[in-house]
Amino acid sequence: MRVPPYHQKPGWQRFFAGIVIGALISWFVFLFQFGVLQDKQIQKITEQNNVIKELRKSKDILIEDVEKLNEDNKKKLKIQDFKVDFANKKKVELSSLNLHHMKTAVIEDLNSLIGQDVQTVSKNKDLLFSTIENHVFELDDKKYRFKIHTVFFDTTLEITLNIELVK
């Protein structure tokens, strides 16, 4: 069996030449498009690297500022929040809603302390104690008074109270 002699016919020669020329043209088009896309990707990566460098610089500056503020705040701690708890809430047998009302009443009395130095508040703790202990809370025709059980001074002022029924 023998291969037909297509190389001698001009129609087949033009067909194979067209295939070779088409392959070369498509290869050059592919290389051009690939080069353009790679160039865009390189530009995008360099832009992102520049943004990352700028963000790292700004992050370092912000971290330094926060560290300076923390050093200043170590010298002057301020009260930021309150945590009120009742030590004898099971003995008094009040509903959770009534306990919540009592807790919010105590927190409303203490709201003026937010932003003050912990040292100032701890020096004036007698005033704080008298403010809380002299407050009479009326609920369902009964009067309740608070006695301070424990107090912990930090940025969060933690107070544990005992509830007493006033006769």
C-alpha positions as CSV (number, residue, x, y, z in Angstrom):
1,M,0.0,0.0,0.0
2,R,1.3,3.4,-0.8
3,V,0.6,7.0,0.3
4,P,-1.1,9.1,-2.3
5,P,1.1,11.8,-3.8
6,Y,-0.7,14.9,-2.4
7,H,2.5,16.9,-2.5
8,Q,2.3,17.1,-6.3
9,K,-1.2,18.5,-6.5
10,P,-1.3,22.4,-6.1
11,G,-4.7,22.4,-4.3
12,W,-3.4,20.2,-1.6
13,Q,-0.2,22.2,-1.4
14,R,-2.2,25.4,-0.9
15,F,-4.3,23.7,1.8
16,F,-1.2,22.5,3.8
17,A,0.5,25.9,3.3
18,G,-2.7,27.5,4.7
19,I,-2.7,25.3,7.7
20,V,1.0,26.1,8.4
21,I,0.5,29.8,7.9
22,G,-2.7,29.8,10.0
23,A,-0.9,27.9,12.7
24,L,1.9,30.5,12.7
25,I,-0.6,33.4,12.7
26,S,-2.6,31.9,15.5
27,W,0.5,31.3,17.5
28,F,1.6,34.9,17.1
29,V,-1.9,36.1,18.1
30,F,-1.8,33.9,21.1
31,L,1.6,35.2,22.2
32,F,0.5,38.8,21.7
33,Q,-2.7,38.3,23.8
34,F,-0.8,36.3,26.4
35,G,1.8,39.1,26.6
36,V,-0.8,41.8,27.0
37,L,-2.6,39.8,29.8
38,Q,0.7,39.1,31.6
39,D,1.6,42.8,31.3
40,K,-1.8,43.7,32.9
41,Q,-1.3,41.1,35.7
42,I,2.2,42.5,36.4
43,Q,0.8,46.0,36.6
44,K,-1.9,44.9,39.0
45,I,0.5,43.0,41.2
46,T,2.9,46.0,41.5
47,E,-0.1,48.3,42.3
48,Q,-1.2,45.8,45.0
49,N,2.3,45.6,46.4
50,N,2.4,49.4,46.6
51,V,-0.9,49.4,48.4
52,I,0.3,46.7,50.8
53,K,3.4,48.7,51.6
54,E,1.4,51.9,52.3
55,L,-1.1,50.0,54.5
56,R,1.8,48.4,56.5
57,K,3.3,51.8,57.0
58,S,-0.1,53.3,58.2
59,K,-0.6,50.2,60.4
60,D,2.7,50.7,62.0
61,I,1.9,54.3,62.7
62,L,-1.4,53.4,64.2
63,I,0.1,50.7,66.3
64,E,2.6,53.3,67.7
65,D,-0.2,55.7,68.4
66,V,-2.2,53.0,70.2
67,E,0.9,52.0,72.2
68,K,1.4,55.6,73.3
69,L,-2.2,55.9,74.3
70,N,-2.0,52.7,76.2
71,E,1.0,54.0,78.1
72,D,-0.9,57.2,78.9
73,N,-4.0,55.2,79.9
74,K,-1.9,53.0,82.2
75,K,-1.2,56.1,84.2
76,K,-4.8,57.2,84.1
77,L,-7.4,54.3,83.9
78,K,-10.9,55.5,83.3
79,I,-14.2,53.8,84.1
80,Q,-15.8,52.6,81.0
81,D,-18.6,50.2,82.1
82,F,-20.5,48.9,85.1
83,K,-21.2,45.3,86.1
84,V,-23.9,45.0,88.8
85,D,-24.7,41.7,90.4
86,F,-26.9,40.7,93.3
87,A,-25.4,38.3,95.9
88,N,-28.7,37.2,97.6
89,K,-31.1,37.2,94.6
90,K,-32.2,33.7,95.4
91,K,-33.1,34.5,99.0
92,V,-35.1,37.5,98.0
93,E,-37.0,35.5,95.4
94,L,-37.7,38.3,92.9
95,S,-38.4,37.8,89.3
96,S,-35.7,38.3,86.7
97,L,-37.6,41.3,85.4
98,N,-37.7,43.0,88.8
99,L,-34.0,42.2,89.3
100,H,-33.3,43.8,85.9
101,H,-35.2,46.9,86.9
102,M,-33.2,47.1,90.1
103,K,-29.9,46.7,88.1
104,T,-30.8,49.4,85.6
105,A,-31.7,51.7,88.5
106,V,-28.3,51.2,90.1
107,I,-26.6,51.7,86.7
108,E,-28.5,54.9,86.1
109,D,-27.3,56.2,89.5
110,L,-23.7,55.3,88.5
111,N,-23.7,56.7,84.9
112,S,-22.2,59.9,86.0
113,L,-19.0,58.0,86.8
114,I,-18.3,57.0,83.2
115,G,-15.1,58.6,82.0
116,Q,-13.7,59.4,85.5
117,D,-10.4,58.2,86.7
118,V,-10.4,55.0,88.7
119,Q,-8.2,56.5,91.3
120,T,-10.6,59.4,91.8
121,V,-13.6,57.1,92.2
122,S,-11.7,54.8,94.6
123,K,-10.8,57.8,96.7
124,N,-14.4,58.8,96.9
125,K,-15.8,55.3,97.4
126,D,-17.6,56.4,100.6
127,L,-19.6,58.8,98.5
128,L,-20.3,56.0,96.0
129,F,-21.3,53.6,98.8
130,S,-23.7,56.1,100.4
131,T,-25.2,56.9,97.0
132,I,-26.0,53.2,96.4
133,E,-27.0,52.3,99.9
134,N,-29.3,55.4,100.5
135,H,-31.2,54.6,97.3
136,V,-34.6,53.1,98.2
137,F,-36.2,51.1,95.3
138,E,-39.9,50.7,95.4
139,L,-41.4,47.7,93.7
140,D,-44.9,46.2,94.1
141,D,-45.7,48.2,97.2
142,K,-42.5,47.0,98.9
143,K,-39.4,49.0,99.4
144,Y,-35.9,47.6,98.9
145,R,-32.5,48.9,99.9
146,F,-29.1,47.8,98.6
147,K,-26.1,47.0,100.8
148,I,-22.7,46.8,99.1
149,H,-21.2,43.3,99.3
150,T,-18.1,43.7,97.2
151,V,-16.6,46.4,94.9
152,F,-13.9,45.9,92.3
153,F,-12.3,49.0,90.7
154,D,-11.0,48.6,87.2
155,T,-12.1,50.0,83.8
156,T,-15.2,48.0,84.5
157,L,-16.6,48.9,87.9
158,E,-17.9,45.6,89.3
159,I,-20.3,45.9,92.2
160,T,-22.0,43.0,94.1
161,L,-25.0,44.1,96.1
162,N,-27.3,42.5,98.8
163,I,-30.9,43.3,98.5
164,E,-32.7,44.0,101.8
165,L,-36.4,44.6,102.4
166,V,-37.2,47.9,104.1
167,K,-39.9,47.5,106.8
